[in-house]
Amino acid sequence: MKVTLLHDEQGRILAISTDVDLKASGSKFTNVGMVPGPGQRKLEMELSGEPEKSVLLDLHRHFRVDRAISKLVKID
């Protein structure tokens, strides 16, 4: 599953977005996305399988983005 993470300068995950089929969901939009604000960065990555929504919530709680290598790291 492809996800987009919005994170701050300390690597804290602020928002998570997943790809959806806009036409299938009935939307008239053709393109959507997140725009980082000042001091924020966007990271697109692939998660293995199709994680449940609770797994995505756990990313907020238990992981951060290591900005040096652009990867998720587990918080102690």
SVG drawing of the C-alpha trace seen along z (x, -y; Angstrom):
<svg xmlns="http://www.w3.org/2000/svg" viewBox="-20 -28 41 36">
<polyline fill="none" stroke="black" stroke-width="0.4" points="0.0,0.0 1.4,-3.4 1.1,-6.0 2.1,-9.6 3.4,-10.9 3.5,-14.5 6.0,-15.1 7.7,-17.9 11.4,-18.8 11.7,-16.4 10.2,-13.5 6.9,-13.4 4.2,-12.1 1.4,-14.7 -0.8,-13.1 -1.1,-10.0 -2.7,-9.7 -3.4,-6.6 -4.1,-6.3 -7.7,-5.8 -9.5,-5.5 -11.3,-8.8 -13.7,-7.8 -14.7,-4.6 -15.4,-6.6 -17.7,-9.0 -15.5,-12.0 -15.4,-14.7 -11.8,-15.5 -9.1,-14.1 -6.1,-14.7 -5.7,-15.2 -2.7,-15.5 -1.2,-17.0 0.8,-20.2 3.5,-20.6 3.5,-23.8 6.5,-25.7 8.8,-23.3 7.0,-20.2 8.1,-17.6 6.3,-15.0 7.5,-11.4 5.9,-8.8 6.6,-5.2 5.3,-1.7 3.9,0.4 3.8,4.1 0.4,5.7 -2.9,3.9 -2.6,2.7 -5.8,2.0 -6.7,-1.6 -5.6,-0.7 -2.1,0.1 -1.9,-3.4 -2.9,-4.9 -0.1,-3.0 2.4,-4.7 1.5,-8.0 2.0,-6.5 5.0,-4.3 7.1,-5.6 8.8,-8.7 10.6,-9.6 14.4,-9.6 15.0,-12.6 18.6,-11.6 17.6,-8.3 13.9,-9.1 12.7,-5.9 10.4,-5.1 12.0,-4.2 10.3,-2.8 10.1,-5.1 11.3,-3.6"/>
</svg>
